[in-house]
Amino acid sequence: MTRKEINVAPVMEEGEGRIVLFRPNIPKKAIEYISGVLESRWIGQGPRVDEFEKKFEASFGGGHTAISCGSGTDALHLAYLLAGVKSEDEVICTVFTCTASNLPALYIGATPIFADIVPSTLNIDPAHVRSLISKKTKAIVFVDYGGLPAELDELVRISQEFDIPLIEDAAHALGARHNGRPIGSISDYTIFSFQAIKHITTGDGGMLMIKDSAKVEEAKRLRWFGIDRNSKFHGIWENDIHEVGFKYQMNDIAAAMGLAALEEFDEALKLRKQLLSTYIQGLKGVENLEIIGAPVTYDHAAWLFTVLVPDAKELRDFLFTKDIESGQVHFRNDRYAIFGGRRTNLPNMDAVESRYLVLPLHTHMSANDVNRVCEAIKKFYRTT
């Protein structure tokens, strides 16, 4: 897939009056907390990592254990391994996501089997998942697109019926809930991302939530070279390494930033939800425009606001002239050569792939900014 084929838009530079698509949310106390770490004995994986895990677990775990990582992709790879995925196995996964969701299958030598999406949410279609299950299926991997939880009730039923682990990529969904339960407390494995523009940023980083407590020590070893750190730090040099591990741990500098972000999280999520609601109200009734995930059926984490329109590229270019940045952000993974080429059994993805557009939604915006975006969209449709 070339840049020409996907019509990549220029990145908008920040400036007065410009509304950019993404902007990091840096917590007020981040500098203070990071400075404290830099003045301490530990800057690698130390006490701040432990503290961040415990506080994150208390907020979002619902009884599941939190294991921090260097990135969300690290956490996903660990989830694949803990779920028992091996070379030549199959993994059913969503076609519409960041490639990080599906690349771990290739790390292991497994085969991604792409499932279609639900057009109204862009989340994975459980009915298609069910039809794709074979004797080779060893995991089901799905995304909560934009912060709206996928159809978890049906996915859990499928998982239990066929005894196949669920790996939930909740990189978009920190703070979302499904039927009153926090995302992070439902699937066998749930990952969160703390990459620069996510709800919480630690510069980069991730968290893996594990349902089965028997898997926790294995996860800790795998993220740190296969070494049992507790035994090593107690001077037991006889402890052996029995599995191939990785350098996937978080450090205390990142964890300090995460701890600062947790203190402000409720306030930031409330603002995001208010902006989402303002968009929904502001674009109500616009002809030929469909809002992804509206009406909101579950407690939305409001990371992305996405619309379906018949002329997405033209609308994007028009908004750019009005100092408003927008874009596609994600692309169907089967179009990347590494995944083997475009599939022919994904009609819902086919129907929307040229019609979706992501509009700005972040904590540096106000309701007035959202209204300005909405008015620009209405002007576009009045003049075209």
N, C-alpha and C positions, 0 to 999 in steps of 0.2 A: 504494500500500500504506500503510495507516494504522497508527498505533501500536496501535490496538485489534486490528487484524487479526493482528499478529505478537506480541501479548501481551508487550510489552517489560517486563522486570523492573526494579525499582528498583536503582540502584547502591548497593552496600553500602559504607558508610564504614568505614575502618580503625578497629580498636579491639582491646582485649585479648580474646583468645580467638576472634577472627574470622579466617576464612580467605577472603581476597578472591580473585577470579578471576585478576587480573593484578597484577603489581607490577614496576616497572622494576628492572633489575639494574645498579646504578651501580658501576663499578670503583673499587677502593680508591685508585688513584693519579690518578683523574680530576681532582680539584681541583688537585693538584700540577702536572699536565701542562697543564691549562688556564691556570693562573696563569703558567706559563712562556711561553705564547703571548701572554697579555695584556701581559707585560712586554717582548715582542719587537717587531720592526719589522712583522711580518706577523700580521694577524688574519683577513684574507680568504684567498683561495686562494693558498697559499704552500708553503713546504718541508714542513710537516707533512702537507699533503694528498698530496704526492708520496711521502712516507715511508709513510703509511698505505696508499696504493695498492700500493706494492711489497711490503709485508709481508702484506697481504691476498692479493695475487696469489700469493705464495710458499706460503701456507697452503692456498688453495682454488682456485687457477687452473688447475693442471695444464697449463700452457702457454698458457692463454688470458690476455688482457690485461685488467687492472682499470681501469675509469674511474669515479671517484667522482662522486656527484651530490648535489643538495640533498635528494632524497627517493627512495624506491623508485619512486614514480609518475613522477618525472622520468626515471629510468633506463628504465622501461618505454616511455615516449613515445619516447625516443631509439632504443630497440630496434626499435620499429615503423618509425621513419623509416629506420634503417639497413637494415632488412630489405626496404625498397622499397615499403612499403604506401602507397597513394595513394587519393585520393578515388574512390569507387565500386568499390573493390576489396572482397573479402570476407576476413574473418579468422575462422577456426574457433577457438573459445575455450570454456573450461569455463564452465558456467552457475553453478557453485557456488564463489564466491570473493568477496573484497573487490571492490567496483566498480572500484578502481584498476587491476585487471588488464585490464579491458575498455574503460575510458573512452578510452584513447588512440585506439582505432578511431574514436570519435566526434570526437575532436579533428581527425582527418585527413579525416573525411568518408567513412570506410569503413564497412562493415556487419558487425557481429558475428553470426556464425552459431554458435548455442549447441550444444555437444555434451553428451551425457548423461554421467553419472558411473558409476563402479563402486561399487555399494552397500557393499561391504565395506571400501573405503578412502576413499570420497568424492572420489577423483581422477578425472580425465577418462578416458572410455572410448575406447581406441584404435580399437575396431571401429566405433564410431559416428563417430569422426573420419574414418576411411577412407570411410564411406558419404556423408559430407557434402562431400567434395572436388569442386570444380567448376573450370571454366576461370578463374573470378574469384578463386579462393583464392590469397592471397599470403603468408599466414603461418598457423602453428598456435601458439596460445598456451595454455599449461597451467600448473597450479599443483601443487606438492608439498604436498598438504593436511596440515596439522598437523606437518609435518616428515618425512613418509614419502614417499620418491620415487615419482613416477608410473611407469607401465610404459614406461620409457625405451627399452628394446630395440625394442619395437614402434613407438613413436613415431619413433625414429630411422629405422627401416626405411621407414615411410610418408614421412618427410621426404625421404629419399634417392630413393625410388621416383618421387615426383612432383616432386622438385626444389623443395620448399617449405621455407623457413626455419623452424626451431623457436625459439620464444621461451619460455623457462622462467622462470616467476615462482616463485623460490625464497625468497620472503620468510619462509616458515615453516621453511626447510630448511638453514640455515647449519650446517655440520658433518656433514650427512648424506652418505652414500656410496652408490653404486650399482655393484655388482659390483667393489668395490674402488676405484672412481674417485670423487673428491670431486664433489659437486654444485657446478657452476660450471665444470666442465671437459668437459662433454659436449655440451650444446646449442649452436646457433649463437650465441644470446644468452641469458645468464642474469642475472637481476636479484636482488639482495638488498636487504632493507629494514633500516634502523637506526632505525626509529620507536621511540617510547618503550618499548614492551613487548616488543620483539623480543629475540633472543638477545644481540645487541650493540646498544646504543643510543648514538647521538651526539646525542640530543635529537630530531633528525629527520635523515634522510640515507639514502643508498642507494648501491649499487655495481652497475655494469654490467660483466659479463664478456663479452668479445668473442673469438670463435674466429678470425675472419679478420683477420690483422694489417693488411691493406690498408684496413680500415674504421676503424682507431684514430684517425688524424688527423682524419677527418671527424667522428667522435664528439666529439673534443676541441673542434673548431670549433663544432659544434651546441650544446654545453653552455655556450658562452660567446659568445653573440650572433653567431655565424658568423665570429668573429675568430680569426686565427692568432696566438695569444699570443706565441709565440717570435719571430715576425717583428716584432710590435708592440714587444716589449720590447727588441729590438735596434735600434729607431729607424727601421725601414723603413716609413715612413708611406705609401708608395705601395701597400702590399698592400691589395687590394680585398676587399669582402665580396660573395660570390657566392651565398650561400644564407641563408635565414631561420634565424637561430639563436635561442637561448633563454638565460635566466639560470638554468641548472641546475647550477652548480658547487657543490662543497662548500667550506667555509671551514676555516681552520686550527684554530679553536676546536673545531669538531665533530670534526675529524681527531684532535686531541689526545685527546679522549674515546675515540675509536675505538681509538687506539693503546694506551691503558690497558686497554681491554676485551679486546683481542687477547692481552694478557699473561695474563689470567685465563680465557680462553675454554675451554681444555681442562678445567679444574676445574669451570666452570659447566655445560658440556655433560655431564660425567660425572654430576653431581648430577641434572640433568634426566632422564637415562637411568635412573638409579636410581629416581627417583620414578615414571617410566613403568612400570618393572618391578614396583614395589610395587603400583601400581594393578592391573596385569594379574593379579598373584597374589591380591590382596585381593578382586577381584570375580569370580574364577573360580567358575563354577557358579551364579551368581545367575540365577534363572529369568527369561526374557524380556528379558535384558540382553545386548546384543552390543557388544563392544569394537571400535571402528574401527581397522583396521590390525593386528589381532592374529590369529594370530601374526605377529610382525614379520618380513617377508620381506627387507627391505633394512636397511641401517644407518640407523636412525631418528634424526632430530634432536630429537625430543621437545619440540616447541613447544606442541602442544595434546594434551589427552587427551579424546577424544570417545566417547560411548556412544550406542547406539540403544536406545530403550525405548518401550513403547507409550503411556506417559503422561508425556512429557517436561515439560510445563508443571506438572503436579501434583508431580512429583519436584523440579523447580526450586523451587517455592514451599515445599515441605517443607524442603528443604535451607536455604533462607533463614531459616526459623524456628530452625534449628540453627546459625546464624551461619556458614553456608557459602554463598558466592556461586557461581552457575553461570549459564550462558546459552547462547544460540545462536551469537553472535559474527558468523557470516556468514549471508547469505541468498541464495537463488537470484536471480541478476541479472535474469532475464527478468520478474520481478515489478515491477521499477522502470519507471516510465513512460518514462524516457529511452531504454530499450532496446526499446520497442515493445510490451510486454505479454507475458503468459504464453504460452509455447510449448506445443504439444500433442504433441510428439514426444520427450518426455523422461520415459519411464515410471519409470526408476530414481530420478530426482530427485523425481518425484511420490510415490513410495513411501516416501521417508525424510524429506520436508521438515518434517513435524510430529513426528518421532521422535528427532531428534538433540539432544544436550545436551553442552556443553563443561564439564568440571570443572576446578578450579584445578590449575595446574602451573606453578610458577615457582621461582626460586632462593631465595626467602624462606620456602619450605616445607621441612619435614622428612618423613622416612618416617612419623613419628607423626601428622603432619597428614594425610597420605594415608590412613593407616589409619583415622583419625577420619572422613574422608569416606566411606570404604568401609563402615564400620560404620553410618553414618547411612543410607546407601542400603539396606543390608540390613534395617535397622529399618523403613524405609518400606515395603518389600515384605512384611515380616512383619505389618504393621498395616493394610494396604490390601487 
